[in-house]
Amino acid sequence: MTNHNANLGALDLVEKKVTAGGHPVMLRSWPLRPDAGELAAGLLVARDEAGQVHAYGEDLAETVGSGDGAAKDFSGTLGPVEPGIAVTDGVEAFADDGFGTLAGSAGGTGKVDYPSGRFKVHFNAAPANAAAIVATSTHAPAGVLTRDAAAAADAVGLVCVSGPVMRAALLVGDAPADADSLAQLERMGVWPL
């Protein structure tokens, strides 16, 4: 008989504390966007038009249609967005005034509803045949990720949508959350302490 003595090693698990005590928190389990990559606990997250979670603060460009040489009216839904949406066909560019009005550089007009991300634009001249109509936006923050998640391995992320969170744990991308981001969290009922 042979005796075997093996050391299999040690594993230290460190979990970042994101939620703060003293008040209940509301957590939501939301699907991760497949291209979201690895998301760190404490990351401010947003949801796209399909309700999938991704890192907050990313500018997202989405093709929402294509010109046919005749149509001047285009619309789409981007999901909850912040003021600052832009729409273009490569010729006329629409800028957001921060109050829901889109003004085209060639005289076109449009509107955007920030909570839903629905927008419509009327180009001054019809976009050329096959010209891509591209909308660029930043999705509004939806909460704070409470645990590390990787889109490749995890189907969902656990997100704090209401209650106290640890200010020192909060991130926008790789950087600590700034004052504007913290104020946005407070407006939605997530309180950085």
NORKA-V837381 format. One record per residue. RES is the residue in three letters. PHI is phi in radians with two decimals (NA if undefined). BURIAL is 1 if it has 16 or more other ideal C-beta (glycine too) atoms within 10 Angstrom, else 0. D_FIRST is the distance of its C-alpha to the first C-alpha in whole Angstrom. Layout:
res,phi,burial,d_first
RES,PHI,BURIAL,D_FIRST
RES,PHI,BURIAL,D_FIRST
This chain:
res,phi,burial,d_first
MET,NA,0,0
THR,-1.94,0,4
ASN,-1.67,0,7
HIS,-2.05,0,10
ASN,-2.14,0,13
ALA,-2.28,0,16
ASN,-1.89,0,20
LEU,-1.46,0,22
GLY,1.73,0,25
ALA,-2.27,0,28
LEU,-2.26,0,31
ASP,-1.77,0,34
LEU,-1.77,0,37
VAL,-2.09,0,40
GLU,-2.01,0,43
LYS,-1.31,0,47
LYS,-1.44,0,49
VAL,-1.94,1,52
THR,-1.39,1,54
ALA,-1.85,1,55
GLY,-1.43,0,56
GLY,1.69,0,59
HIS,-2.77,0,60
PRO,-1.13,0,58
VAL,-2.02,1,57
MET,-1.89,0,58
LEU,-1.95,1,55
ARG,-2.15,1,55
SER,-1.76,0,52
TRP,-2.09,1,54
PRO,-1.17,1,53
LEU,-1.52,1,52
ARG,-1.16,1,54
PRO,-0.96,0,52
ASP,-1.68,0,53
ALA,-1.23,1,53
GLY,1.27,0,50
GLU,-1.62,0,48
LEU,-2.05,1,50
ALA,-1.54,1,49
ALA,-0.99,1,49
GLY,1.65,1,53
LEU,-1.25,1,55
LEU,-1.24,1,58
VAL,-2.15,1,58
ALA,-2.21,1,60
ARG,-2.15,1,61
ASP,-1.49,1,62
GLU,-1.10,1,64
ALA,-1.60,0,62
GLY,1.44,0,60
GLN,-1.54,1,57
VAL,-1.45,1,56
HIS,-2.60,1,56
ALA,-1.10,1,57
TYR,-1.26,1,60
GLY,1.73,1,63
GLU,-1.45,0,62
ASP,-1.36,0,65
LEU,-2.00,1,65
ALA,-1.83,0,67
GLU,-2.34,0,68
THR,-1.35,0,70
VAL,-1.94,1,72
GLY,2.94,1,74
SER,-2.52,1,76
GLY,-1.23,1,80
ASP,-2.22,0,82
GLY,1.47,0,85
ALA,-2.20,0,87
ALA,-1.23,0,85
LYS,-1.96,0,85
ASP,-1.84,0,83
PHE,-2.40,1,80
SER,-2.57,1,77
GLY,-2.99,1,74
THR,-2.26,0,71
LEU,-1.86,1,69
GLY,1.56,1,67
PRO,-0.93,1,68
VAL,-2.21,1,69
GLU,-1.55,1,71
PRO,-0.97,0,74
GLY,2.13,0,74
ILE,-1.09,1,74
ALA,-2.33,0,75
VAL,-2.34,1,76
THR,-2.64,1,78
ASP,-1.94,1,79
GLY,1.63,0,79
VAL,-2.03,0,82
GLU,-1.76,1,83
ALA,-2.00,1,81
PHE,-1.75,1,81
ALA,-2.02,1,80
ASP,-1.58,1,79
ASP,-1.49,0,82
GLY,1.51,0,79
PHE,-2.16,0,81
GLY,1.71,0,80
THR,-1.81,0,83
LEU,-1.86,1,82
ALA,-2.00,0,85
GLY,-1.46,1,85
SER,-1.20,0,86
ALA,-1.97,0,88
GLY,1.79,0,90
GLY,-1.20,1,87
THR,-2.30,0,86
GLY,-3.01,1,83
LYS,-2.42,0,81
VAL,-2.43,1,78
ASP,-1.87,0,76
TYR,-1.09,1,74
PRO,-1.05,0,72
SER,-1.70,0,71
GLY,1.40,1,71
ARG,-1.28,1,74
PHE,-2.46,1,77
LYS,-2.55,0,80
VAL,-2.32,1,82
HIS,-2.14,1,85
PHE,-1.27,1,85
ASN,-1.13,0,89
ALA,-2.16,0,88
ALA,-1.04,0,86
PRO,-1.03,1,83
ALA,-1.03,0,83
ASN,-0.97,0,81
ALA,1.23,0,78
ALA,-1.21,1,78
ALA,-1.25,0,75
ILE,-1.70,1,75
VAL,-2.04,1,73
ALA,-1.91,1,72
THR,-2.04,1,70
SER,-2.66,1,69
THR,-2.09,1,67
HIS,-1.16,1,65
ALA,-1.19,1,66
PRO,-1.13,1,63
ALA,-1.97,1,62
GLY,2.73,1,59
VAL,-2.19,1,56
LEU,-1.19,1,53
THR,-1.66,1,50
ARG,-2.45,1,47
ASP,-0.98,0,46
ALA,-2.58,1,46
ALA,-2.25,0,46
ALA,-0.99,1,48
ALA,-1.22,0,45
ALA,-1.92,0,43
ASP,-1.93,1,45
ALA,-1.41,0,48
VAL,-2.35,0,49
GLY,-2.11,1,50
LEU,-1.65,1,51
VAL,-2.08,1,54
CYS,-1.41,1,56
VAL,-1.93,1,60
SER,-2.83,1,61
GLY,2.00,1,60
PRO,-1.43,1,60
VAL,-2.31,1,57
MET,-1.41,1,56
ARG,-0.95,0,59
ALA,-1.15,0,57
ALA,-1.58,1,54
LEU,-1.44,1,57
LEU,-2.30,1,57
VAL,-2.07,1,59
GLY,1.17,0,57
ASP,-1.69,0,55
ALA,-1.83,0,58
PRO,-1.04,0,59
ALA,-1.06,1,61
ASP,-1.54,0,65
ALA,-1.05,0,68
ASP,-1.11,0,69
SER,-1.14,1,65
LEU,-1.12,1,65
ALA,-1.12,0,68
GLN,-1.11,1,68
LEU,-1.06,1,65
GLU,-1.06,0,67
ARG,-1.10,0,69
MET,-1.65,0,67
GLY,1.64,0,66
VAL,-1.83,1,62
TRP,-1.86,1,63
PRO,-1.24,1,62
LEU,-1.95,0,61
